[in-house]
Amino acid sequence: MARALEGMKFDGEGFQTMTMRADDHQVIQPLYVMEMDRAGTPGVKFDNEGSGCGFRTLLSIPADATAQPKTCKMTRPAR
């Protein structure tokens, strides 16, 4: 199963692309820092689940900048 996931890319509807790093099976994806505010406030496009509030993106970090150094030293089992 692990080998099948290596290098896999997921680009779901409404999501950014995520990649499974082959070396240690970590998912590499963008990071968003957001805050909640009243719907209609500048930067708040959508009402979240009819709550009258929504999210504003404060910071967007691309996937390649979120990847941490690889530290896995696991010995792979033979096929």
N, C-alpha and C positions, 0 to 999 in steps of 0.2 A: 504494500500500500504506500509506504513512504516513497519509494522510487517513482511511483505513478504521480505523486504530488510535486516532485522536484521540478522547479522551473515553471510550474503551472501559473497561468495568468487568469484572473477572474475580472471580468468587466461587466458587472451586473447593471441592470437598469437603475439609473439614478445614483450610481456609485462610481467612484474613481477606480482605476485599474489597480489591482493588488497582485503581487507576484510572490510565490513561495520560493524563498532562497534555497537552492539545492544543498548548500554546505551544511546548514543547520535547521532547515525546515521552519524558518521564521518568515512570517508574512511581512512584506515590505509594502507600505501604503502611505499616502499623504496624511498629514496631521492638520487638523483644523482647530483653532481656538475660537470659541464662540461665546456670546453672552445673550441672555434672554431679555427681551424688552417688549413693550406693547406693540401689537400688530399695527402697521401703518407708520411707525416711527421710521425716520430715514435709515435705510439699510436693512429693515425687517420686511421682507417680501411676503411672507406667508404666515397665516394664523396656524399655530401648531395645535392640531386636534380640537379646534373650536374653543381654545382656552382664552383667546383674546391676546395671546402673547406669541412671539416667534423668536427666531434666532438671527443674530447679526454676526457675520464672520469678522473677527478682529485680526486674525493671522492665519495664513495658509503656508504650510511648509511642504515642498515637493517630496515625493517618496524617496528619492535618492539621498536627500538630506536627513531623513529620519532613520536610515539604516545604521545600526550599531555595529561595531567591529565583531567579526566572527571569532568565537572562542571555543566552539565545539571541537572536542578531540575524540569523539566517539569512534570506535573501530567498527566499520561496517561489516555486517554478516555476509558470508558468501551467498551468491545467488542460488 
